[in-house]
Amino acid sequence: MTLQTGGIAFDCADPTKLAGFWAAATEREVDGSSNDEFALVGRPGEAGAVPPMLFVRVPEPKSAKNRPCE
């Protein structure tokens, strides 16, 4: 049995801007149905090691600090 990630969702303030960055970084396209509320990079079932990434606008600011990896 193989485990596969179906996708990754990110809360953010500007989905379009963040999706544009990750689309360029992963050499993929931002989905055409993306708008000011959400943006999708890649598609489910697309070939490649990087799962689809969904960026969703949220109204609240970041509330926790970054934790260092140990």
Contacts in CASP RR format, 6 or more apart in sequence:
PFRMAT RR
TARGET T0000
AUTHOR 0000-0000-0000
METHOD contacts of the structure
MODEL  1
MTLQTGGIAFDCADPTKLAGFWAAATEREVDGSSNDEFALVGRPGEAGAV
PPMLFVRVPEPKSAKNRPCE
4 51 0 8 1.000
5 51 0 8 1.000
6 44 0 8 1.000
6 51 0 8 1.000
6 52 0 8 1.000
7 44 0 8 1.000
7 51 0 8 1.000
7 52 0 8 1.000
7 53 0 8 1.000
7 54 0 8 1.000
8 51 0 8 1.000
8 52 0 8 1.000
8 53 0 8 1.000
8 54 0 8 1.000
9 53 0 8 1.000
9 54 0 8 1.000
9 55 0 8 1.000
9 56 0 8 1.000
10 18 0 8 1.000
10 53 0 8 1.000
10 54 0 8 1.000
10 55 0 8 1.000
10 56 0 8 1.000
11 56 0 8 1.000
11 58 0 8 1.000
12 18 0 8 1.000
12 55 0 8 1.000
12 56 0 8 1.000
12 57 0 8 1.000
12 58 0 8 1.000
13 57 0 8 1.000
13 58 0 8 1.000
13 61 0 8 1.000
14 57 0 8 1.000
15 34 0 8 1.000
15 36 0 8 1.000
15 37 0 8 1.000
15 38 0 8 1.000
15 39 0 8 1.000
15 55 0 8 1.000
15 56 0 8 1.000
15 57 0 8 1.000
16 30 0 8 1.000
16 34 0 8 1.000
16 35 0 8 1.000
16 36 0 8 1.000
16 39 0 8 1.000
18 39 0 8 1.000
18 55 0 8 1.000
19 30 0 8 1.000
19 34 0 8 1.000
19 39 0 8 1.000
19 40 0 8 1.000
19 41 0 8 1.000
19 53 0 8 1.000
19 55 0 8 1.000
20 30 0 8 1.000
20 39 0 8 1.000
20 41 0 8 1.000
22 28 0 8 1.000
22 41 0 8 1.000
22 53 0 8 1.000
22 55 0 8 1.000
23 29 0 8 1.000
23 30 0 8 1.000
23 41 0 8 1.000
23 42 0 8 1.000
26 41 0 8 1.000
26 50 0 8 1.000
28 41 0 8 1.000
28 42 0 8 1.000
28 46 0 8 1.000
28 50 0 8 1.000
29 41 0 8 1.000
29 42 0 8 1.000
30 39 0 8 1.000
30 40 0 8 1.000
30 41 0 8 1.000
31 39 0 8 1.000
31 40 0 8 1.000
31 41 0 8 1.000
31 42 0 8 1.000
31 43 0 8 1.000
33 40 0 8 1.000
34 40 0 8 1.000
36 57 0 8 1.000
37 56 0 8 1.000
37 57 0 8 1.000
38 54 0 8 1.000
38 55 0 8 1.000
38 56 0 8 1.000
38 57 0 8 1.000
39 54 0 8 1.000
39 55 0 8 1.000
40 52 0 8 1.000
40 53 0 8 1.000
40 54 0 8 1.000
40 55 0 8 1.000
41 52 0 8 1.000
41 53 0 8 1.000
41 55 0 8 1.000
42 50 0 8 1.000
42 52 0 8 1.000
42 53 0 8 1.000
43 52 0 8 1.000
44 52 0 8 1.000
45 52 0 8 1.000
46 52 0 8 1.000
END
